[in-house]
Amino acid sequence: MSTSTRPDPAAGAPRDPAPASVSTHILDTSAGRPAPDVAVSLAARGGPGAAWVTLGGSRTDADGRCTHLPALPPDTTHVRLDFTTGPYLTRRTQAEERQDAPALRDSGAFFPEVAVTFAVTPGEHFHVPLLLNPFGYSVYRGS
């Protein structure tokens, strides 16, 4: 019986795991529906001390889903999603005012931007939804 620890050439070289991937969607919890047309930017870094690199972005569709985020580099350890929520919240407030809905106190965007930073593991998918309302937000790791 051989106890050699050399790799078996027939087995092929070990493969690096696929890079992590990210998706998101936004639900407007005060309206009970998705938040369409919100700009989302994706940045990544390869280690706690590394510089952030903006990879690109997309906008949410009619279902609040952001389906065109760029792929992550293989060495990514941390991701930042930047949601530009101000224009959406302003449009929503203006639409309510046109419908004679009760005015929101301090109408406008209390949180004009939401930045969410999280750690990733190669080979895993990370779905990070944003639950948004005019005066608060919540995020979580979805599936």
N, CA, C and O of each residue as an XYZ file, in Angstrom:
572
protein
N       0.851     -1.164      0.000
C       0.000      0.000      0.000
C       0.894      1.222      0.000
O       1.799      1.338      0.826
N       0.643      2.123     -0.914
C       1.441      3.345     -1.034
C       0.847      4.426     -0.142
O      -0.371      4.557     -0.026
N       1.730      5.198      0.486
C       1.277      6.309      1.319
C       1.744      7.634      0.745
O       1.862      8.622      1.470
N       2.009      7.659     -0.545
C       2.485      8.873     -1.207
C       1.425      9.973     -1.124
O       0.229      9.710     -1.244
N       1.886     11.209     -0.915
C       0.962     12.339     -0.863
C       1.011     13.172     -2.132
O       0.373     14.221     -2.224
N       1.778     12.695     -3.117
C       1.820     13.437     -4.378
C       0.482     13.316     -5.091
O      -0.171     12.274     -5.023
N       0.070     14.387     -5.781
C      -1.213     14.314     -6.489
C      -1.168     13.310     -7.623
O      -0.136     13.142     -8.273
N      -2.256     12.662     -7.855
C      -2.399     11.719     -8.951
C      -2.599     12.504    -10.236
O      -3.594     13.218    -10.360
N      -1.672     12.395    -11.212
C      -1.815     13.170    -12.453
C      -3.115     12.876    -13.183
O      -3.632     13.744    -13.886
N      -3.649     11.690    -13.037
C      -4.897     11.349    -13.720
C      -6.079     12.104    -13.113
O      -7.088     12.320    -13.783
N      -5.958     12.498    -11.869
C      -7.057     13.199    -11.209
C      -7.140     14.655    -11.632
O      -8.161     15.304    -11.404
N      -6.093     15.180    -12.242
C      -6.095     16.581    -12.664
C      -5.674     17.494    -11.532
O      -5.643     17.098    -10.367
N      -5.360     18.695    -11.889
C      -4.925     19.672    -10.889
C      -6.121     20.136    -10.070
O      -7.236     20.233    -10.582
N      -5.882     20.422     -8.792
C      -6.993     20.952     -7.996
C      -7.459     22.287     -8.557
O      -6.652     23.095     -9.018
N      -8.736     22.504     -8.515
C      -9.298     23.741     -9.059
C      -9.604     24.711     -7.932
O     -10.005     24.319     -6.836
N      -9.404     25.990     -8.230
C      -9.821     27.018     -7.286
C     -11.341     27.089     -7.330
O     -11.944     26.890     -8.384
N     -11.962     27.373     -6.185
C     -13.423     27.511     -6.218
C     -13.827     28.701     -7.079
O     -13.060     29.648     -7.254
N     -15.016     28.638     -7.600
C     -15.538     29.763     -8.392
C     -15.619     30.988     -7.492
O     -15.765     30.853     -6.277
N     -15.525     32.181     -8.072
C     -15.663     33.373     -7.233
C     -17.066     33.455     -6.637
O     -18.009     32.844     -7.141
N     -17.181     34.208     -5.573
C     -18.489     34.458     -4.977
C     -19.332     35.258     -5.964
O     -18.794     35.904     -6.863
N     -20.631     35.215     -5.799
C     -21.519     36.029     -6.629
C     -22.525     36.732     -5.722
O     -22.795     36.291     -4.605
N     -23.074     37.843     -6.233
C     -23.948     38.692     -5.428
C     -25.198     39.053     -6.221
O     -25.132     39.302     -7.425
N     -26.332     39.078     -5.536
C     -27.568     39.605     -6.116
C     -28.314     40.361     -5.017
O     -28.026     40.204     -3.831
N     -29.272     41.180     -5.433
C     -30.043     41.950     -4.464
C     -31.404     42.308     -5.045
O     -31.620     42.223     -6.253
N     -32.294     42.701     -4.186
C     -33.554     43.315     -4.597
C     -33.983     44.266     -3.489
O     -33.504     44.180     -2.358
N     -34.894     45.175     -3.832
C     -35.349     46.172     -2.865
C     -36.868     46.099     -2.768
O     -37.574     46.124     -3.776
N     -37.349     46.008     -1.538
C     -38.782     46.061     -1.273
C     -39.071     47.314     -0.462
O     -38.400     47.593      0.532
N     -40.070     48.059     -0.895
C     -40.508     49.252     -0.177
C     -41.551     48.790      0.835
O     -42.704     48.545      0.479
N     -41.144     48.674      2.091
C     -42.041     48.113      3.102
C     -43.177     49.051      3.477
O     -44.196     48.600      4.000
N     -43.025     50.345      3.221
C     -44.121     51.267      3.540
C     -45.204     51.236      2.467
O     -46.353     51.581      2.741
N     -44.854     50.833      1.266
C     -45.825     50.750      0.179
C     -46.277     49.313     -0.070
O     -47.279     49.081     -0.746
N     -45.535     48.352      0.477
C     -45.884     46.952      0.274
C     -45.639     46.470     -1.136
O     -46.373     45.623     -1.646
N     -44.589     47.015     -1.780
C     -44.295     46.601     -3.159
C     -42.807     46.789     -3.453
O     -42.086     47.393     -2.659
N     -42.351     46.273     -4.594
C     -40.944     46.437     -4.970
C     -40.597     47.904     -5.227
O     -41.474     48.728     -5.488
N     -39.316     48.207     -5.149
C     -38.819     49.560     -5.427
C     -38.108     49.546     -6.779
O     -36.953     49.127     -6.857
N     -38.778     49.997     -7.850
C     -38.162     49.985     -9.179
C     -37.252     51.185     -9.415
O     -37.368     52.217     -8.754
N     -36.353     51.023    -10.364
C     -35.507     52.100    -10.885
C     -34.614     52.749     -9.822
O     -34.458     53.970     -9.790
N     -34.034     51.919     -8.957
C     -33.062     52.396     -7.968
C     -31.673     51.984     -8.448
O     -31.444     50.819     -8.772
N     -30.751     52.935     -8.492
C     -29.375     52.643     -8.900
C     -28.659     51.877     -7.795
O     -28.757     52.221     -6.618
N     -27.936     50.832     -8.194
C     -27.154     50.018     -7.262
C     -25.748     49.892     -7.829
O     -25.567     49.517     -8.987
N     -24.760     50.207     -7.009
C     -23.358     50.116     -7.406
C     -22.700     48.990     -6.617
O     -23.013     48.781     -5.444
N     -21.789     48.265     -7.261
C     -21.102     47.141     -6.635
C     -19.606     47.419     -6.590
O     -18.996     47.733     -7.613
N     -19.018     47.304     -5.404
C     -17.570     47.451     -5.233
C     -17.060     46.220     -4.495
O     -17.812     45.566     -3.772
N     -15.779     45.907     -4.678
C     -15.186     44.738     -4.036
C     -13.756     45.054     -3.624
O     -13.121     45.973     -4.142
N     -13.274     44.263     -2.675
C     -11.862     44.342     -2.299
C     -11.377     42.942     -1.963
O     -12.165     42.059     -1.623
N     -10.080     42.757     -2.062
C      -9.471     41.452     -1.816
C      -8.669     41.446     -0.535
O      -7.457     41.237     -0.575
N      -9.305     41.667      0.592
C      -8.637     41.672      1.892
C      -9.013     42.909      2.673
O      -9.352     43.932      2.077
N      -8.962     42.845      4.013
C      -9.399     43.970      4.840
C      -8.651     45.273      4.579
O      -9.247     46.343      4.701
N      -7.382     45.223      4.228
C      -6.621     46.447      3.997
C      -6.575     46.886      2.551
O      -6.000     47.929      2.240
N      -7.165     46.118      1.667
C      -7.104     46.425      0.232
C      -8.035     47.578     -0.121
O      -8.996     47.862      0.593
N      -7.734     48.227     -1.222
C      -8.568     49.338     -1.701
C      -9.849     48.788     -2.334
O      -9.862     47.702     -2.915
N     -10.918     49.566     -2.204
C     -12.171     49.220     -2.864
C     -12.054     49.496     -4.351
O     -11.489     50.511     -4.759
N     -12.586     48.598     -5.156
C     -12.630     48.764     -6.603
C     -14.095     48.706     -7.021
O     -14.775     47.707     -6.786
N     -14.579     49.779     -7.641
C     -15.954     49.783     -8.133
C     -16.004     48.950     -9.401
O     -15.281     49.223    -10.359
N     -16.851     47.940     -9.409
C     -16.938     47.012    -10.536
C     -18.010     47.407    -11.533
O     -17.962     46.994    -12.692
N     -18.963     48.192    -11.102
C     -20.055     48.597    -11.984
C     -21.346     48.659    -11.204
O     -21.348     48.673     -9.973
N     -22.429     48.697    -11.925
C     -23.716     48.795    -11.261
C     -24.853     48.456    -12.189
O     -24.656     48.036    -13.329
N     -26.040     48.648    -11.676
C     -27.254     48.336    -12.419
C     -28.391     49.123    -11.769
O     -28.164     49.920    -10.859
N     -29.595     48.894    -12.235
C     -30.788     49.513    -11.645
C     -31.792     48.400    -11.371
O     -31.808     47.371    -12.047
N     -32.620     48.630    -10.375
C     -33.651     47.639    -10.091
C     -34.727     47.693    -11.176
O     -35.029     48.752    -11.727
N     -35.290     46.529    -11.463
C     -36.346     46.447    -12.470
C     -37.712     46.654    -11.803
O     -37.783     47.033    -10.634
N     -38.775     46.409    -12.536
C     -40.135     46.625    -12.023
C     -40.441     45.758    -10.807
O     -41.304     46.103    -10.000
N     -39.736     44.628    -10.670
C     -39.917     43.747     -9.518
C     -38.942     44.068     -8.386
O     -38.868     43.326     -7.407
N     -38.192     45.171     -8.511
C     -37.236     45.560     -7.482
C     -35.946     44.767     -7.512
O     -35.106     44.908     -6.623
N     -35.783     43.931     -8.533
C     -34.590     43.079     -8.619
C     -33.496     43.756     -9.437
O     -33.759     44.429    -10.434
N     -32.277     43.557     -8.988
C     -31.105     44.086     -9.684
C     -30.425     42.887    -10.342
O     -29.649     42.177     -9.701
N     -30.715     42.668    -11.610
C     -30.317     41.423    -12.271
C     -29.026     41.509    -13.067
O     -28.571     40.493    -13.593
N     -28.422     42.680    -13.173
C     -27.245     42.807    -14.031
C     -26.016     43.309    -13.282
O     -25.276     44.142    -13.806
N     -25.788     42.822    -12.079
C     -24.579     43.214    -11.360
C     -23.379     42.485    -11.954
O     -23.503     41.335    -12.375
N     -22.214     43.140    -11.992
C     -21.031     42.500    -12.571
C     -20.524     41.342    -11.709
O     -20.835     41.239    -10.523
N     -19.739     40.483    -12.341
C     -19.124     39.358    -11.634
C     -18.038     39.870    -10.687
O     -17.443     40.924    -10.912
N     -17.800     39.111     -9.640
C     -16.752     39.465     -8.679
C     -15.417     38.864     -9.102
O     -15.386     37.764     -9.654
N     -14.314     39.566     -8.854
C     -12.995     38.977     -9.110
C     -12.776     37.764     -8.192
O     -13.362     37.698     -7.112
N     -11.946     36.815     -8.609
C     -11.737     35.596     -7.812
C     -11.198     35.842     -6.405
O     -11.486     35.061     -5.498
N     -10.431     36.896     -6.204
C      -9.814     37.131     -4.889
C     -10.675     37.984     -3.958
O     -10.182     38.447     -2.930
N     -11.934     38.201     -4.289
C     -12.808     39.068     -3.490
C     -13.056     38.479     -2.102
O     -13.405     37.307     -1.961
N     -12.867     39.317     -1.083
C     -13.164     38.920      0.299
C     -14.299     39.744      0.894
O     -14.982     39.294      1.814
N     -14.500     40.955      0.369
C     -15.543     41.849      0.888
C     -16.242     42.546     -0.273
O     -15.631     42.843     -1.299
N     -17.525     42.798     -0.091
C     -18.343     43.444     -1.118
C     -19.072     44.616     -0.480
O     -19.446     44.577      0.692
N     -19.264     45.662     -1.282
C     -20.078     46.801     -0.837
C     -21.129     47.073     -1.905
O     -20.805     47.263     -3.077
N     -22.380     47.088     -1.489
C     -23.484     47.494     -2.352
C     -23.889     48.898     -1.933
O     -24.173     49.141     -0.760
N     -23.917     49.821     -2.882
C     -24.351     51.195     -2.628
C     -25.674     51.417     -3.350
O     -25.738     51.373     -4.579
N     -26.715     51.653     -2.584
C     -28.056     51.882     -3.114
C     -28.319     53.387     -3.101
O     -28.244     54.012     -2.044
N     -28.625     53.975     -4.248
C     -28.962     55.400     -4.326
C     -30.476     55.514     -4.186
O     -31.205     55.499     -5.178
N     -30.935     55.627     -2.951
C     -32.363     55.558     -2.638
C     -33.081     56.900     -2.705
O     -34.306     56.938     -2.819
N     -32.332     58.004     -2.637
C     -32.942     59.332     -2.597
C     -33.909     59.618     -3.733
O     -35.050     59.999     -3.472
N     -33.493     59.447     -4.993
C     -34.422     59.742     -6.097
C     -35.696     58.896     -6.049
O     -36.784     59.398     -6.331
N     -35.566     57.615     -5.693
C     -36.757     56.766     -5.599
C     -37.710     57.293     -4.528
O     -38.909     57.433     -4.774
N     -37.178     57.586     -3.341
C     -38.029     58.058     -2.245
C     -38.665     59.404     -2.574
O     -39.813     59.651     -2.202
N     -37.935     60.274     -3.265
C     -38.493     61.570     -3.664
C     -39.621     61.380     -4.674
O     -40.675     62.004     -4.552
N     -39.403     60.512     -5.683
C     -40.455     60.233     -6.677
C     -41.696     59.670     -5.995
O     -42.822     60.053     -6.312
N     -41.476     58.764     -5.065
C     -42.591     58.137     -4.365
C     -43.377     59.170     -3.564
O     -44.608     59.159     -3.576
N     -42.684     60.052     -2.877
C     -43.344     61.096     -2.091
C     -44.135     62.027     -2.995
O     -45.259     62.404     -2.666
N     -43.554     62.404     -4.142
C     -44.251     63.289     -5.080
C     -45.499     62.617     -5.634
O     -46.525     63.274     -5.807
N     -45.430     61.332     -5.911
C     -46.596     60.606     -6.420
C     -47.700     60.572     -5.368
O     -48.876     60.717     -5.700
N     -47.331     60.383     -4.113
C     -48.336     60.379     -3.047
C     -48.986     61.749     -2.907
O     -50.193     61.844     -2.686
N     -48.196     62.808     -3.034
C     -48.744     64.163     -2.928
C     -49.743     64.430     -4.047
O     -50.756     65.093     -3.822
N     -49.476     63.924     -5.248
C     -50.400     64.110     -6.373
C     -51.707     63.355     -6.151
O     -52.743     63.730     -6.700
N     -51.662     62.305     -5.357
C     -52.859     61.507     -5.095
C     -53.557     61.942     -3.813
O     -54.448     61.247     -3.325
N     -53.162     63.076     -3.269
C     -53.739     63.588     -2.025
C     -53.588     62.613     -0.863
O     -54.431     62.563      0.032
N     -52.514     61.845     -0.886
C     -52.239     60.961      0.247
C     -51.710     61.800      1.402
O     -51.178     62.888      1.179
N     -51.845     61.317      2.621
C     -51.289     62.074      3.746
C     -49.794     62.302      3.533
O     -49.064     61.386      3.153
N     -49.353     63.519      3.779
C     -47.944     63.856      3.564
C     -47.070     63.165      4.594
O     -47.431     63.037      5.764
N     -45.913     62.723      4.128
C     -44.934     62.156      5.041
C     -44.253     63.291      5.788
O     -43.904     64.313      5.198
N     -44.071     63.110      7.063
C     -43.351     64.110      7.849
C     -41.949     64.249      7.270
O     -41.289     63.252      6.978
N     -41.499     65.493      7.105
C     -40.171     65.750      6.537
C     -40.019     65.045      5.192
O     -38.989     64.424      4.933
N     -41.030     65.136      4.342
C     -40.992     64.402      3.082
C     -39.672     64.634      2.372
O     -39.113     65.731      2.404
N     -39.200     63.619      1.754
C     -37.884     63.593      1.141
C     -37.179     62.340      1.616
O     -37.789     61.454      2.214
N     -35.915     62.280      1.348
C     -35.171     61.065      1.659
C     -34.322     61.262      2.906
O     -33.305     61.954      2.862
N     -34.725     60.669      3.994
C     -33.919     60.711      5.210
C     -32.637     59.909      5.006
O     -31.575     60.295      5.496
N     -32.735     58.791      4.281
C     -31.573     57.987      3.902
C     -31.428     58.059      2.380
O     -31.944     57.186      1.683
N     -30.737     59.077      1.843
C     -30.612     59.194      0.394
C     -29.705     58.131     -0.220
O     -29.769     57.867     -1.421
N     -28.866     57.528      0.605
C     -27.991     56.444      0.150
C     -27.910     55.403      1.252
O     -27.944     55.729      2.438
N     -27.803     54.157      0.846
C     -27.604     53.071      1.799
C     -26.404     52.272      1.308
O     -26.401     51.778      0.181
N     -25.385     52.146      2.153
C     -24.197     51.352      1.825
C     -24.184     50.115      2.714
O     -24.312     50.213      3.934
N     -24.028     48.963      2.095
C     -24.015     47.699      2.824
C     -22.716     46.979      2.482
O     -22.444     46.693      1.316
N     -21.916     46.691      3.503
C     -20.639     46.005      3.317
C     -20.716     44.649      4.006
O     -21.202     44.544      5.133
N     -20.234     43.607      3.323
C     -20.277     42.270      3.910
C     -19.137     41.418      3.373
O     -18.590     41.686      2.303
N     -18.789     40.386      4.135
C     -17.726     39.452      3.758
C     -18.314     38.354      2.877
O     -19.465     37.953      3.052
N     -17.513     37.874      1.929
C     -17.950     36.796      1.047
C     -16.942     35.655      1.076
O     -15.778     35.836      1.433
N     -17.418     34.487      0.694
C     -16.602     33.287      0.615
C     -16.621     32.804     -0.830
O     -17.694     32.713     -1.427
N     -15.450     32.489     -1.413
C     -15.436     32.007     -2.793
C     -16.369     30.809     -2.975
O     -16.488     29.955     -2.097
N     -17.017     30.770     -4.120
C     -17.886     29.654     -4.457
C     -19.303     29.773     -3.934
O     -20.152     28.954     -4.287
N     -19.587     30.769     -3.102
C     -20.934     30.924     -2.556
C     -21.665     32.083     -3.230
O     -21.050     33.024     -3.731
N     -22.989     31.987     -3.227
C     -23.817     33.080     -3.734
C     -24.388     33.842     -2.543
O     -24.830     33.239     -1.566
N     -24.377     35.163     -2.631
C     -24.871     36.016     -1.557
C     -25.998     36.892     -2.098
O     -25.771     37.779     -2.921
N     -27.210     36.630     -1.627
C     -28.362     37.453     -1.992
C     -28.645     38.346     -0.792
O     -28.954     37.854      0.294
N     -28.541     39.667     -0.987
C     -28.656     40.618      0.121
C     -29.769     41.615     -0.201
O     -29.510     42.639     -0.832
N     -31.005     41.330      0.225
C     -32.122     42.235     -0.025
C     -32.081     43.462      0.885
O     -31.564     43.421      2.001
N     -32.642     44.551      0.368
C     -32.808     45.784      1.133
C     -34.303     46.003      1.333
O     -35.059     46.073      0.365
N     -34.726     46.111      2.586
C     -36.102     46.462      2.922
C     -36.082     47.938      3.285
O     -35.430     48.333      4.251
N     -36.786     48.747      2.521
C     -36.660     50.196      2.596
C     -37.982     50.856      2.954
O     -39.044     50.412      2.518
N     -37.913     51.918      3.749
C     -39.044     52.810      3.957
C     -38.478     54.214      4.129
O     -37.263     54.351      4.278
N     -39.288     55.249      4.117
C     -38.743     56.610      4.131
C     -37.852     56.938      5.329
O     -36.992     57.813      5.224
N     -38.034     56.265      6.452
C     -37.256     56.616      7.636
C     -36.487     55.442      8.221
O     -36.094     55.481      9.387
N     -36.271     54.411      7.440
C     -35.506     53.282      7.938
C     -35.241     52.262      6.854
O     -35.816     52.316      5.767
N     -34.356     51.329      7.171
C     -34.067     50.240      6.247
C     -33.508     49.064      7.026
O     -33.063     49.208      8.165
N     -33.538     47.907      6.401
C     -32.990     46.692      6.979
C     -32.425     45.858      5.840
O     -32.948     45.881      4.726
N     -31.365     45.127      6.119
C     -30.786     44.207      5.146
C     -30.573     42.862      5.831
O     -30.486     42.780      7.056
N     -30.493     41.824      5.028
C     -30.239     40.497      5.571
C     -29.651     39.632      4.473
O     -29.740     39.969      3.293
N     -29.048     38.512      4.864
C     -28.581     37.559      3.868
C     -29.738     36.639      3.524
O     -30.220     35.869      4.356
N     -30.163     36.740      2.292
C     -31.265     35.912      1.824
C     -30.744     34.633      1.197
O     -29.618     34.209      1.455
N     -31.578     34.030      0.373
C     -31.180     32.794     -0.297
C     -31.475     32.889     -1.775
O     -31.211     31.945     -2.519
